[in-house]
C-alpha cells in the first residue's frame, strides 16, 4: 500500500475507470447557452455550408475567435453525427489530454510519484473537471497551452539529450501555434511573457539558446499562417476586427461588457482548486525557492506561468470564469511536487477543508430552492437539492477517509491522494449532472419539438429581441434576428440584409408575409399584444414565448 504509483495494475485500472467516466459524462447534459450552443451551432453551419474558411454564427460572419475548435467540432459531427457528446468531444479530449501531459511532465521533470500525483490533482480540481465537460473555447486553449508548457519543461530539464530537447521544443512551438488557432494571439503572448519573466527572475539567460527558435518559428508559422491568409483574402474586413478589436480593444476597454473587479478570479481560484486548496500556498512558496544545484528551475517556471496568467486576466477589462483555466496544469505540478514530501500537518489541512466543505454543503442544501423567485423555476432548484446533498456527502466522506489514512502518512500517502482525487472528481461531476434540469430549461430545448411541429423548410423563423444560442443548434437551422445584434454586430454591418433592425419593419413582414414563427420575450410579447399584432402562442416558458402569425389550426 506504500507505493500505489508503482503498481501497474492499480494505475492502469484507475486510468481506465477515469477515462470511461470522463468521456461518458460528455453526453449526459443538454447544451447550455451561451458558449455551448454557440460553438456547436458554428460547427453545424460549417458542415452544412461546406465553408471551412469563413466562420459563421447564425449564417452571419463571426470572427471573434480562430477556427480550431469549430474545425474539430465540425469534424466530429462529420464522423459521428450531431449530439451533445459530439459537440463536447473536442473540449473533453483537450481536458483529458491536458491531464495526461501534466502527468507525463511530472514524471519526466520530477519523478514517477510526482507524475502520478499531478495527473490526479488536475483531474480532480473542480474547475478543470467541470469545464472539461463544457463546450467552451478556454478548455481547448488550455489543452494546447498545456502542451506548450509541459513540452517546454521536458525539453529544458537539465538531463535532456540534444535530440529530446529539439523534439520537445518543436512540440512546444506546435502547442503555441495550436493555442493561437484556438483563441488568438494570447497563445503566443502569454508563454512569451512568462519566458521573459522567468529569464530575469531565474537569471537563466542561456535558455534562449535552447529554444530552437529557427525551426520553432518555421513550424509555428506553418501551422498558423495558411488560415489567416485565406480568411483575410476572402474577408478583407477580418484583419482589423480580429487583431485590433478582438485583442487590444477587448483587453483595454469594456466593449464586451464582461468587466469585473480586480479580485474577480480569486473566489474562482479558491473553489476551482478544491479539493487541494489546503496545500496551495505551501506549494507556491516552495516553488519560488531557488535550486542551486540545477540550471533550469522548473518550479519557478510553474509559479511564474500561473502567477502571470492570473495577473494578466485580472487586469483585463474582459473577464469570464474560464479564462484562468491555463494556470491549473502548472498549479497541479506545483501541488504534486509539494505533496511528495509534504508534512502531515499540510495533509490534514487539505483533508479537513474538504470535509468541512461537505458539512457546509449539507447545511446549505435547503437554501438551494431559495436561489430563484420565479415560481416556475422553484421546482427545478428543488430537484437540484438532492444532487448538492450527494456532492456534499461525497466531499465529507472523502475528507474523513483521507484523515483516516493520515494516521500513518508514510504508508498511506498515495492512498490519501487517490481518495482526495476520487472524491473531488466525483463531487464535481455530481454537481454538473444534477444541474441538467436547470441547464435544459436555460437552453430552451423543451421548446424545440413544438417549434419543429410548426415549421416547414420555407417557414421564416425570427428571433425578436433575444437570441437563444442553443435553440438554433437543436432546430438545425438559423434564425432571422430582429432589433438584436449583441456579439453579431460586426458581422451584421458586413451583411445587413441578414437581419431586421427595427421591430416596426418586423411587424410589417409579420402581418403581411407567409406563416412565420418567432421566439421572443414575455415583455416584447406584451408590447406587441397592446399594438394588436396577430399572434398565436405555440409554446412558452418564463423566459421566452414562441408565437405564430396564423390563426390556431
N, C-alpha and C positions, 0 to 999 in steps of 0.2 A: 504494500500500500504506500510505501515511502515515495517511490518514483513512478507515478502513473504515466508520466510523459514518455517513459521508456518502454511501456507496454504497447507493442504494435497492435495487438488485438483490441485493446481498450481504445486507443486513439483512432483507429480506423472505424471501429463501431460507433464511436462518438461522432466522428465526421459524417458517417453515412446517415445516422439518425438526424443530425443537424441539417444536412443537405436536403433531405426529404421534407423536413419541417419548413425550412426556409423557402423552398420553391412552392410547396403546397399552399402556403399562406397567400401566394400571389393571386389566387383565384377565388378567394372566399369573401371578397367585398366588392360592392358597386364602385365604379369610378366616381370620385368626388371632385366637384369643381373647386378652384378653377384649373389648377395645373393638370390634374389627371385627365379631365375632359378635353382640355386644350391640346395637349400633346398627343393624345390618342386620335383626336379629330384631324390634326395636321397630317399625321401619318396615313389616316384613312383617305384623306383627299389626295395625298401624294400617290397612293396606289391607284385611286380612281382616275386621276388625270394623267398618270404616267410621266409627269414632270418632276424629276428628281433634282432639279437645279433651283428653281424658284419656289421657296416655301410659302405656303398659304394657310390661312385660317379663315374658315367660312367663305372660301373662294376668293379671299382678299389677300394681297401681298402682305407677308408678315416677316419682317426682317430683324426682329429683336434679338434673335439668337442664331448661331450657326446650325447646320442641319444634322450633326452626327446622331443625336437621339431620334430625330424624325426619321432618318435613314434606317436606323436599327429597328425602330418600331414598325416601319413600313415593310422591312424585310421579314420581320416576324409575322406580320399579317399575311404576306405573300406565301410564307411557308406553312403557317398553321391556322390561317383564318383569323377572324376578329373575335375578341372577347376580353374579359378582364385580365386574365393571366398573360395573354399575349401583349396587351398594352403595357403591362408592368414588367415584362420579361427582361428588357434591357436594364431597367433600374435594378431589379433583383440580381441580375447577373453582375452588374457593376458593384453592388454592395458585397456580394459573395466574393468576387474577385479581389476587392479591397481587403477582405478578411484573410484570404489565402496569401496575398502578397505581404501583408503585415506580419503574419505568422512566419513566412519564409524569411523576411528580412530580420526578424528577431532571432531566428535560428542561425542565419549566416553571420550576422554582425555581432551578436552576443553569444548565445549558446542554445542548445535544443530546448532547455526548460523555459527560457525567455520566449522563444518562438511559440511554444505550447501555450504559455500564459497570454501572450499578445493576441493570438487568434481568439482565445476565449474572452478576453477583455473587450475587444472590438465587437465581436459577435453579440455580446450581451449588453453593451452600452445602449441605453434606451433610445437615444436619438438616432443612432446608426441602425439599430434593429428595426425601429419604426419606419424611418424614411427609406430603408431598403425595400419597403413594400408599398411605396407611393410613387406614382409615375411623375417624377419631377426631375428637372434638369440637374439639380445640385448633386444628386447621388451619382449620376453619370459623370459629371465633372469630378466628383470626389474619387471615383474609381480610377479615372485617368491620372489625377494628381497623385493618388497613392502609388501608382506605377512609377511616376516620376520620382517621388520621394524615396521609395524603397529601392528602386534601381540605383539611385544616387548613393544611398547608404551602402549597398552591397558593392558597388564599384569602387568607392573611396575607402573602404576599410583597409587597414594597414597591410593585411596579409593577402590582398587580392593580387592575382597574377596580371601580367600585361594584357593577356587575352580576355580574362574576366572583366578587367576594367573597361576595355574597349566595348565588349558586348553589352555590358550593363549600362554604360554611359549612352550607347545608342538607344537602349531601351528607355532610358531616362528622357532623351530627346523626343522619342516617339510618344512617350506619355505626355510631355508638354504639348506636343502638336495635337494629339487627340483631345487634350483638355481645351485647347484653343478652339477646336472644331466642336466641342461640346457647349462652350459658353463664352467664347471670346478671348480677348487679349489677357484676361486675368490668368489664363492657363500658362502664360509665359511670364507675365509681370510679377506675379506673386512668388513663384520659385526663384526668379532672378533676384528680387529684392532680398529674399531670405539668404541667398548665397552671398550677396554683398555684405549683409549684416554679419553673417557667420564669419566671413573673411576678416572683418575688422575685429570682432569680439574674440575670436579664437586665434587671431594672428596667423592663420593658416593661408599665407599668400600663395603657396605652391599649388593649392587646389586648382587654380586656374590653368595650370599646365597639365592637369589630369582630366580635363573635361571633354577632350576630343572635339574641340569647337568646330573645326572644319567639316569633318564628316557629320557631326551632330547637326549643324545648321543646314547642310545639304539635305539630310533626312527630314528635318523639321519643315523646310520649305517644300520639299517634295510631297509631303502629306497635306499641308495647309493651302498651298498656292492655287492648285487647279480649281477648286470650287470658288474661291474668292474672285478669280479672274472670270470664270464663266458666268457667275451670278451678276458681276458688275457689267459685263458685256450685254447681258440680256436686260439688265435693270440699271440704267445709269444713275438712278437716284439712290442706289444701295450704299455706295461708299460713305457719303456724307452722313446718312442716317445711322449706319452701323458703327462707324469708327468715332464719330463726333458725338452724336446724340446718345447712343446706347452705352458709351463708355465714359466720356468726360462729363457730359451734361447729367447723365444718370447719377454719377458719383457725387458731383458737386452741387446739384440742385434737387429740389423736391418735386420735380416734374411728374414722377410716377406715384406720388402720394403714398410712399412706403417709408416715411421717415419714422424715427423712434429716438428715444433718449440715448445718451452715451452708454448707459448700463443695460441697454436693450437685451444683449446676448448673455448677460450674467446669469439670470434665472434659467435661461435655456441651457447654459453650460452645466449648471448645478443639477438640473433634472436629467439632462442628456447623458451625464456621466454615471448615473446610477446603474448598477449597484457599487461602483468603485469610487464614489465621491470621498470616502473616508481616508483614502491614501493619495488623493490628488496633489495636495500641497507638498507633501513629503517627497513625492516623485519628482516634482518640478524643481524643488530645492536641490535634490541630489543631482538632477540633470545639469544644473548650472556649474557644478564643480568641475574643475579642470583636471584632466588625467595627464599628468606629466610624462607618463610612460608611453603615450600614444601620440602620433602625429595628427590623425584625424579624430575629431571629437564628436561621435555620433549623437550622444545625449544632448550636447549643447546645440547641435543642429536641430534636433527634435524640439527643444524648448523654443528656439528662435522661430521655427516653422509654425508652431502652434500659436506663439505669442504675437508674431507679426500679423498673421492672417486674422486672428481675433481682433487685433487693434485696427487693422485696415477696414474691416467691415463695421466696426463700432463707430468709426468717424465718418463713414459713408452716409449720404443723405437718403440712401435707398436700403431698406433692411427687410429681410424676411427670415423666419426661424431657421430655414435650411441652409442659409449662407455659410454658417460656421462648420458645416459637415467636414470639409477637408482637414480640419485640425484633429479629428478623432483618431485616425491611424497613428499620428505622431504621439498623441497622448497615450494610446494603448501600448505603444512600445516603451514609453517612459514608465508607465504604471507597471508593466510586466518586468522591466529591469529592476524596479524598486522592490516589487513583491518577492523576487527571488531571495532576497536577504532581509526582508522587512522584519522588524521586531514584532513580537507577539502583540504589543500594545496597538500597533497600527492595524493589524488584522482584526483585533477586537473592535476598533473604531469602525472599520468598514462593515463588519457583520452586524454590529449593533445599530448602525444607521439604517441598514436595510430592514432589520426587524422593527425598528421604531417607525419607519415609513409604513410598514404593514399595519401597525397599530393605528397610526394616524389615518390611513386609508379606510380601515374598518370603521373608525369613529365618524369619518366624514361621508361615508356611503349614503346615509339618509338625506344628505344635503344635495345629492346629485339632481333629484327631481325638482329642486327649487331654482335651478340654473336658468329656467325659462318661465316667462309669464304668459306665453301663448298657450291657451287651453289645449289645442290640438297637438302641441309638441310635448306636453307633460307626460303622456304615456310612453313616448319614445325615450325620454330621460329616465323614466321609471324602469323601462326594460334594460337600460344600461346599468342600473344599480347592482344586479347580481354579478355582472362581469367585473365591475370595480371591486366588489367584495372579494371575488375569487382571486383577482390580481393581488389584492392586499394580503390575503391569506397565504398565497404563494410566497410573497416577499417576506412575510413574518416567519413562515416555516423555513425558508431558505436561510434567513439570518440566524435563526436559532440553531439549525443544523450545523451551520458554519461555526458558530460559537462552540458547539459541542466538539467539533473537530479540533478546535484550537486548544483543547486541553492538552494535546500532545502535538505541538506545532511541527516538530521535526519529522514526525512520521505521517502527518496528515495534511501537510501544506498543499500538496497537489489536489487532494480531495476537497479541501476548503475552497480552492479556486474554482473547481468544477461545479460545486454546489452553488456558489455565488453566481457563476455564469449561467447555469441552467435556470435558476430562479429568476435572474434578471431578464433573460431572454423570454422565458415563459410568461412572466408578468406583463412584459411589454406587448407580446402578441395577444394575450387575453384582452388587454385594453383595446388593441386595434380591432380584434374580431368582434368584441361587444359593441363597438361603435357602428356596426353595419346598419342597424335601423335608422340611426341619425344620418349616416352617410347616404343611404338610399333616398331618404327624404330630401336631403340637401341637393342631391344630383337631379331630382325631378324624374328619375327613371320610372316611378309608378304612373306617370302621365303618358308615357311613350305609347303603350298599347292603345288607349283611347284615341290618341292623335293619329296613329297609323291607320286606325279603322276609318278615319275621315279623309285620308289622303289618297290621291292618285298621283301618278308621276308628274302631272301638269298642274297640280294644285299649288298656288302660291302659299308660301309659309313665311309668316312675318314674326319678327322679334321686336316688340314695341316697348321701348323704354328700358329694356333689360336684355341681356344676352346670357342665357344659361349654357355654360360651355360644355356640359356633359350631354345635354339633350340632343344636339346635332349628331354626336357620335352614335348614340343609341338609335336615332331615327335613320342613320345612314344617309343624311342629306344636309345641305346647307340651308341657311335661313336668310331672309331679307331684313336687314337692320333698319329700324325706324327711330329717328332722333336719338340715337345712342351710338357712340363711337368707342369710347374708352381706349383700350390699347390698340384698336384698329384704326385710329385717327389718321396715322401716316398713310397706311395703305389705301384708305378711302379718299385721301387727297389725290392719290395717283389714279384711282378708279372710282370717281364719284358716281358713276352710273350704277354701281352695285348696291346703293342704299337709298333710303328716302329720308332727307334731312329734317322734314317737319311733319308733325302729326296731322296737320291740315291736308297736306298732299297725300298722306297715307289714307285718311278718311275718305278722300275723294276716290281713290282707287278702290277702297273697301266697299263703298256704296255702289260704284258703277262697274266694277270688274266681275270676273267669274267667281265661283265659290272659292273662298280663301279661309285659311286658318291663321290665327295669331296667338302668340304667347305674350302675356303682358302682366302687369302688376295689379293687385286689387285697387290701388289708388287710381291708376290710369283708367281702369275699367269703370270705376265710379264716375270719373270726369266725363268719359265718353258717353256713359249712360245718360248723364244730365244733358248732353248735346243731342240726344235722340239718335245716336249711332246704332244701326241694327246689329244686334249681337245675340248669338245663342251660345250659352256656356256648354262646352264639350266636357270639360273636367277641370277641377281646381284643387288647390291646396292653400294653406295660409300664405305662401309666398308668391304664388303665381296663378293666373287664370287663363285657361285656353278657350278661345272663342272662335266661332264660325260666323260667316255673314249670311248664311242661308237660313230659312225657317226650319224648325225641327221637322225631320222626316216623318 
